[in-house]
Amino acid sequence: MAQKPKIRELLDETACAHSQTRKAACNAPVPGATTGGCAFEGAQISLFPYADAAHLVHGPATCLGASWETRLTRTSWPGRDLTQMGFTTAIGTNDVVFGGETKLRQAIDYLVKHYAPQAVFVYSTCVTAMIGDDLDLICRQAEAAHGLPVVPVHAPGFVGSKNLGSRLAGEAVLMHLIGTLEPENTTPFDINLIGEYNVTGDMWQYSPLLEELGIRILSTLSGDGRVARIRTAHRARLNVLVCAKSLVSLTRKLEERYGTPSISVSFYGRRDTSAGLLAIAEALGDAGLVDRTRQLIGREEARLEQRLAPYRQFFRGRKAVLNTGGNKSWSIASALQDLGIEVVATSVRKATEADREKARQYLGEKGVLMTNPGQEQARIIDETGADLLLAGGRSLYTAIKKRIAFADVNQEKKQSYGGYAGLLNLAEDLKNALENPVFENVARRAPWEK
């Protein structure tokens, strides 16, 4: 019988060097605050790219509406993309009084009958966690009745941050899916991509390069993922953690259970994409693979440099302020530097201690690590003479007020910036933003205003 994940164990992660040195665990819940998104949202973000699974929110309809379809996670699943369907039990007042388990059981039966998913993820929410609905029991009964995985995801919003929710999603996958199916065949170069969600197709920018090298992506958590593949993840030779440090608990436990080593890489920018490809090859331990990877990197970098030359000339002397979260505080900074743009400040408000260290490494001692970007970014733009603000949509108004160019690099972005080709996309978008006259004119005073 699977047990519920233990929150305290996830907060004090032994694989995180900083957990051992801090009095308070990383990303510990703060009463009255969700630190940039609640745990339920983080769990959905981590699992939602599984397009062949039905994602059932056991809670009020508003919980589904607040989190559904917030990221453009692309899929090549040939069947019906179930992420385009919003499923909820729509718990109401009567269910709070009398319990929502019957409604949940009926909802699962309905989904299996009418949508034929490969699995059902059932997400608890604040309301259903507080009234005590037994998700584990209902999911076990439904799994036995229908003969497919029905996975309880215990990540009600009140337990903590979005980061913690991602870890809880990883726990659910580890407890209920990984190791429950054997792959049809294995290769010496099978890897799992952990923490890659294929937002706007980022994964598709570098996965063809891995395929060319003979490296097979056995499974992903969860970009362009398949339920059947993640069930075979225990047979991979290497786990590759792509930026998302929130899932370091999962990679540690996979190593403890199945002996699968792990590495952490980024595929934003030229330097990090090359370093990531080489790190995977070296971790797989094959000299021929390493040689082929070096040759591929040389070829791709030569192609990229030729196409980047006009952009580098255009970006010479440009300065940027970066206000995004987590690993992007340094990975996007690396990509900007590859374009010849000086990054004068980046936000580390939602970053882990490891992310802060990497941000400092990339920006140098003069770079500003903003802990309260909402208050700091406008002042830093004035002080540094920055030309460009890269952030989420809420910061657009700061760019308008300061009359500088703006680019959205958060999950709402519509263009892929991953890999070598993604860097060219980023360069083109930033060039267009800097040449766009709207930012210069939109905040201009009317002639009759003093």
Residue pairs with C-beta under 8 A, 6 or more apart in sequence:
1 136
2 136
2 175
2 176
3 175
4 136
4 154
5 154
5 167
5 168
5 171
5 172
5 175
7 159
7 160
7 164
8 25
10 164
10 167
10 168
10 171
10 249
11 25
11 26
11 27
11 28
11 160
11 164
12 19
12 25
13 19
13 25
13 26
13 248
13 249
13 252
14 20
14 252
15 248
15 249
15 251
15 252
16 26
16 245
16 248
16 352
16 353
16 354
17 353
17 354
18 26
18 352
18 353
18 354
19 25
19 26
22 353
26 352
26 353
27 35
27 160
27 161
27 163
27 164
27 352
28 160
29 35
29 158
29 159
29 160
29 161
29 164
34 157
34 160
34 161
34 162
35 160
35 161
35 162
35 163
35 350
36 161
36 162
36 325
36 349
36 350
37 161
37 162
37 165
38 157
38 158
38 160
38 161
38 162
38 165
39 155
39 156
39 157
39 158
39 159
39 160
39 161
39 162
39 164
39 165
39 168
40 59
40 63
40 67
40 123
40 124
40 125
40 126
40 155
40 156
40 157
40 165
41 66
41 67
41 70
41 157
41 162
41 165
42 155
42 161
42 162
42 163
42 164
42 165
42 166
42 167
42 168
42 169
42 246
43 123
43 153
43 155
43 165
43 166
43 168
43 169
43 172
44 55
44 57
44 67
44 68
44 123
44 165
44 169
45 70
45 71
45 162
45 165
45 166
45 197
46 165
46 166
46 169
46 170
46 197
46 221
46 222
46 246
46 247
47 53
47 55
47 121
47 153
47 169
47 172
47 173
47 222
48 55
48 71
48 73
48 83
48 222
49 73
49 75
49 83
49 197
49 198
49 220
49 222
49 223
49 224
49 225
50 83
50 119
50 121
50 222
50 225
50 226
50 227
50 230
51 75
51 77
51 79
51 81
51 82
51 83
51 225
52 77
52 79
52 82
52 117
52 118
52 119
52 226
52 227
53 82
53 117
53 118
53 119
53 120
53 121
53 227
54 82
54 85
54 87
54 111
54 112
54 115
54 117
54 119
54 120
54 121
55 82
55 83
55 87
55 121
55 123
56 87
56 88
56 89
56 104
56 107
56 108
56 111
56 120
56 121
56 122
56 123
57 63
57 64
57 67
57 86
57 87
57 88
57 89
57 123
57 125
58 88
58 89
58 91
58 100
58 104
58 107
58 122
58 123
58 124
58 125
58 128
58 133
58 135
59 88
59 89
59 91
59 123
59 124
59 125
59 126
59 127
59 128
60 88
60 90
60 91
60 92
60 125
60 127
61 88
61 90
63 88
63 125
63 126
63 127
63 157
64 86
64 87
64 88
65 86
68 86
69 83
69 84
69 86
70 411
70 412
71 197
71 199
71 411
71 412
72 199
72 200
72 411
72 412
72 413
72 414
73 83
73 197
73 198
73 199
73 223
74 198
74 199
74 200
74 201
74 204
74 223
74 224
75 81
75 83
75 198
75 224
76 224
77 224
77 226
80 115
82 115
82 117
85 115
87 107
87 111
89 95
89 100
89 103
89 104
89 107
91 100
91 103
91 125
91 127
91 128
95 103
95 131
96 127
96 131
99 131
99 132
99 133
100 128
100 131
100 133
101 133
101 134
101 137
101 138
104 122
104 133
104 135
104 138
105 138
105 141
105 142
108 120
108 122
108 138
108 139
108 142
108 146
108 150
109 142
109 145
109 146
111 117
111 120
112 120
112 142
112 146
112 148
117 148
118 148
118 149
118 226
118 227
118 228
119 148
119 149
119 150
119 151
119 177
119 227
120 139
120 142
120 148
120 149
120 150
120 151
121 151
121 153
121 172
122 135
122 138
122 139
122 150
122 151
122 152
122 153
123 153
123 155
124 133
124 135
124 152
124 153
124 154
124 155
124 156
125 156
125 157
126 156
126 157
126 158
128 135
128 156
129 154
129 156
129 158
130 156
135 152
135 154
136 152
138 152
139 150
139 151
139 152
140 150
142 150
143 149
143 150
149 176
149 177
149 180
149 227
149 231
151 172
151 173
151 176
151 177
152 172
152 176
153 168
153 169
153 172
154 168
154 172
155 164
155 165
155 168
155 169
159 165
159 168
163 246
163 326
163 350
163 352
164 246
166 244
166 246
166 247
167 246
167 247
167 249
167 250
170 194
170 221
170 246
170 247
170 249
170 250
171 249
171 250
173 221
173 230
173 250
174 250
174 253
174 254
177 227
177 230
177 231
178 230
178 231
178 233
178 234
178 254
179 231
179 233
179 234
179 257
179 258
180 231
181 228
181 231
181 232
182 232
182 235
183 190
183 218
183 232
183 235
186 218
186 235
187 214
187 216
188 237
188 284
188 286
189 213
189 214
189 215
189 216
189 237
189 284
189 286
189 289
190 216
190 218
190 235
190 236
190 237
190 238
191 210
191 215
191 216
191 217
191 218
191 236
191 237
191 238
191 239
191 240
191 280
191 284
192 217
192 218
192 219
192 220
192 221
192 233
192 236
192 238
192 239
192 240
192 254
192 260
193 203
193 217
193 219
193 220
193 221
193 223
193 240
193 242
194 220
194 221
194 239
194 240
194 241
194 242
194 244
194 247
194 250
194 251
194 262
195 221
195 241
195 242
195 243
195 244
195 245
195 246
195 247
196 202
196 203
196 220
196 221
196 223
196 242
196 243
196 244
197 222
197 223
197 244
198 204
198 220
198 223
198 224
199 223
199 411
199 413
199 416
200 413
200 414
200 415
200 416
200 417
201 416
201 418
202 223
202 267
202 416
202 417
202 418
202 419
202 422
203 220
203 223
203 224
203 418
204 224
204 416
205 267
205 416
205 418
205 419
205 420
205 421
205 422
206 267
206 273
206 276
206 277
206 418
206 419
206 420
207 217
209 277
209 296
209 300
209 419
210 216
210 217
210 277
210 280
211 217
212 296
213 277
213 281
213 289
213 292
213 293
213 296
214 289
214 292
215 280
215 281
215 284
215 289
218 229
218 232
218 233
218 235
218 236
219 225
219 226
219 229
219 230
219 231
219 232
219 233
219 236
220 229
220 230
221 230
221 233
221 247
221 250
222 230
233 254
234 254
234 257
234 258
234 260
236 260
237 260
237 284
238 260
238 261
238 262
238 263
238 280
238 283
238 284
239 251
239 254
239 255
239 260
239 261
239 262
239 263
240 262
240 263
240 264
240 265
240 280
241 247
241 248
241 251
241 262
241 263
241 264
241 265
242 264
242 265
242 266
242 267
243 264
243 265
243 266
243 268
243 326
243 327
243 328
243 331
244 326
244 327
245 264
245 326
245 327
245 352
245 354
245 355
246 326
248 264
251 262
252 262
254 260
254 262
255 261
255 262
261 283
263 279
263 280
263 283
265 272
265 275
265 276
265 279
265 280
266 272
266 273
266 276
266 327
266 331
266 334
267 273
267 276
267 418
267 419
267 422
268 328
268 331
268 332
268 334
268 335
268 417
268 418
268 422
268 423
269 331
269 334
269 335
269 336
269 337
269 338
269 423
270 301
270 304
270 335
270 338
270 420
270 423
271 334
271 338
272 331
272 334
272 335
273 418
273 419
273 420
273 423
274 297
274 300
274 301
277 293
277 296
277 297
278 290
278 293
278 294
278 297
280 293
281 289
281 290
281 292
281 293
282 290
300 420
301 420
303 420
304 420
304 423
304 424
307 424
308 338
308 339
308 423
308 424
308 427
311 339
311 340
311 424
311 427
311 428
311 431
312 339
312 340
314 431
314 434
315 339
315 340
315 341
315 427
315 430
315 431
316 340
318 340
318 341
318 342
318 387
318 388
318 434
319 341
319 342
319 343
319 344
319 384
319 385
319 386
319 387
319 388
320 336
320 341
320 342
320 343
320 344
320 386
320 387
320 388
320 389
320 390
321 343
321 344
321 345
321 346
321 377
321 380
321 381
321 384
321 386
321 388
321 389
321 390
321 391
322 328
322 329
322 332
322 333
322 336
322 343
322 345
322 346
322 347
322 390
322 391
322 409
323 346
323 347
323 370
323 373
323 377
323 389
323 390
323 391
323 392
323 395
324 332
324 346
324 347
324 390
324 391
324 392
324 409
324 410
325 347
325 349
325 350
325 351
325 410
326 350
326 351
326 352
326 355
327 351
327 355
328 409
328 410
329 346
329 347
329 348
329 350
329 351
329 355
329 356
329 359
330 346
330 355
330 358
330 359
330 361
330 362
332 390
332 409
332 417
333 343
333 346
333 359
333 362
333 363
334 362
335 417
335 423
335 426
336 343
336 390
336 426
337 343
337 362
338 423
339 423
339 426
339 427
339 430
341 388
341 430
343 362
343 363
343 367
344 363
344 366
344 367
344 368
344 380
344 384
344 386
345 363
345 367
345 368
345 369
345 370
345 376
345 377
345 380
345 384
345 386
346 359
346 363
346 367
346 368
346 369
346 370
347 369
347 370
347 371
347 373
347 377
347 391
348 355
348 356
348 359
348 369
348 370
348 371
349 370
349 371
349 372
349 373
351 359
356 369
359 367
359 369
360 367
360 369
363 369
368 376
368 380
370 376
370 377
370 380
373 391
373 395
377 389
377 391
377 395
377 398
378 398
378 401
378 402
380 386
381 389
381 398
381 402
381 404
382 402
386 404
387 404
387 405
387 434
388 404
388 405
388 406
388 407
388 430
388 433
388 434
389 395
389 398
389 399
389 402
389 404
389 405
389 406
389 407
390 406
390 407
390 408
390 409
390 430
391 398
391 406
391 408
391 409
391 410
392 408
392 409
392 410
392 411
392 412
393 408
393 410
393 412
395 406
396 406
396 408
399 405
399 406
399 439
400 406
400 439
400 442
400 443
401 443
402 443
403 439
403 440
403 442
403 443
403 444
404 439
405 430
405 433
405 434
405 436
405 439
406 433
406 439
407 429
407 430
407 433
409 417
415 425
415 426
415 429
416 422
416 425
417 423
417 425
417 426
433 439
